């Protein structure tokens, strides 16, 4: 999903509560990709958008992925 305001673009990657941790890892990396693409598109089109990609989880983030989340700088919304 992509949400836009006059000065902000937010991409949301969604993973259900039953998603295995491998899918959550993939979702974290998808957020990195989405944000990079939005930033690049904004530079090319001359827009003045603040771009962000976030991960929305139907359940909790597995504790084993907290370090990866911080390393990648992805904001995660749980439950």
Legacy VTK file of the C-alpha trace (Angstrom):
# vtk DataFile Version 3.0
C-alpha trace
ASCII
DATASET POLYDATA
POINTS 79 float
0.000 0.000 0.000
1.119 3.540 -0.644
-0.159 6.547 1.260
0.585 10.089 0.126
0.159 13.570 1.509
1.327 16.856 0.064
4.877 16.283 1.355
5.128 12.637 2.412
5.006 9.166 0.842
4.600 6.115 3.067
4.763 2.583 1.684
3.352 -0.144 3.917
4.359 -3.790 3.664
1.829 -6.015 5.449
2.405 -9.479 6.895
-0.327 -11.479 8.605
-0.214 -12.828 12.144
0.546 -16.328 10.876
3.427 -15.255 8.613
6.555 -17.303 9.284
9.669 -15.425 10.362
11.179 -15.940 6.885
8.320 -13.868 5.436
8.855 -11.197 8.081
12.545 -11.033 7.127
11.525 -10.649 3.493
9.105 -7.892 4.547
11.873 -5.996 6.330
14.035 -6.082 3.209
11.051 -5.132 1.032
10.725 -1.973 3.136
14.353 -1.090 2.426
13.712 -1.584 -1.290
10.449 0.395 -1.322
12.012 3.349 0.465
14.993 3.389 -1.909
12.689 3.301 -4.936
10.494 6.092 -3.562
13.571 8.217 -2.804
14.955 7.636 -6.303
11.643 8.426 -7.972
11.339 11.626 -5.941
14.831 12.731 -6.990
14.133 12.010 -10.661
10.772 13.774 -10.716
11.989 16.717 -8.647
9.405 16.129 -5.947
9.909 17.255 -2.376
8.600 14.216 -0.549
9.764 12.687 2.704
9.707 8.958 1.898
9.363 6.070 4.321
8.451 2.395 4.162
7.095 0.591 7.217
6.220 -2.996 8.052
2.806 -3.745 9.557
2.537 -7.109 11.283
-0.660 -8.864 12.328
1.273 -10.344 15.260
4.409 -9.564 17.204
7.843 -9.163 15.633
9.860 -12.282 16.476
12.461 -11.322 19.089
15.156 -12.872 16.907
14.500 -10.181 14.260
14.809 -7.113 16.501
18.490 -6.661 15.639
17.788 -6.890 11.907
14.976 -4.352 12.225
17.354 -1.919 13.939
20.192 -2.596 11.483
17.938 -1.863 8.515
16.247 1.108 10.178
12.734 -0.133 9.435
9.826 1.000 11.562
7.580 -1.937 12.497
3.993 -1.785 13.705
3.011 -4.920 15.605
-0.365 -6.527 16.241
LINES 1 80
79 0 1 2 3 4 5 6 7 8 9 10 11 12 13 14 15 16 17 18 19 20 21 22 23 24 25 26 27 28 29 30 31 32 33 34 35 36 37 38 39 40 41 42 43 44 45 46 47 48 49 50 51 52 53 54 55 56 57 58 59 60 61 62 63 64 65 66 67 68 69 70 71 72 73 74 75 76 77 78
